């Protein structure tokens, strides 16, 4: 099935074109969900810097603080400013919050979550990940969903080198998680190797989410497609920067504070969702195209990533 982006004769400033991504008439740019992050402060009608504590307070030993997310100048951003999500030592509330299992939190960090839920469409963000051993992430989830459905558009571990190749600063993780898929061991997940240091410049991360397929994009090139077997509930858009001791190791104190910068987030909503009878045909077509996971092998050489369901080696 060919998806072609529909463009009106308005300027690209008000109706931008995706960097790569799907083509076709099914997607319409959604300014209500999109943000160029060029205002003086975070738009509270679109974003919140707090999430329900029952959902997460941040991955220990990092703790979400609203003040760690802001709009700030960025020389690499297309309009000179970006959403900056900062990880730093300290900066925590008094008394210091503690985790029942691990003890006191040690770092403050930030999270930015969309106030609205979103569904099928094309998601695109231009991001410079944090230059430190930490987890810069752009993902979809919902604290209120009755069942777990999460899509990780990108997770990048900064300066970590746990595989000993020196290339992890150039790679990032993609995944889709669900309660049913996790139980069956069928959730897709892998690492994608790029030619660039992802912490020293901006790159465009994209996701096409339709009733039949989920496709990941890097700098306009499709890198992975999987059939959409479980992911149909509306989600919130989330940007955050957390410690990840298992995958990334302890943040280097000499590199703190460190920030993930988001130049823009743009959303094209899928406006013509097929009727249930059509979804059967779409699912068959998707399964035939995917077989069942299809990497762009010219961009990701064989053997450079971990296979689905296999956790990375301990951090070094």
Buried (B, 14 or more C-beta within 10 A) or exposed (E): BEBEBBBEEEEEEEBBEBBBBBBEEBBBBBEEBBBBBBEEEBEEEBBBBEBEEEBBBBBBBBBBBBEBBBBBEBEEBBEEBBBBBBBBEEBBEEEEBEBEEEEEBBBBBBBBBBEEBBBBBBBBBBBBBBBBBBBBBBBBBBEEBEEBBBBBBBBBBBBBBBBEEEBBBBBBBBBBBBBEBBEEEBBBBBBBBBEEBBBEEBBBBBBBBBBBBBBBBBBEBBBBBBBBBBBEBBBBBBBBBBBBBBBBBBBBEEBBBBBBBBBBBBBBBBEEBBEEEEBEEBBEBBBEBBEBBBBBEEBBEEEBBBEBBEEBEEBE
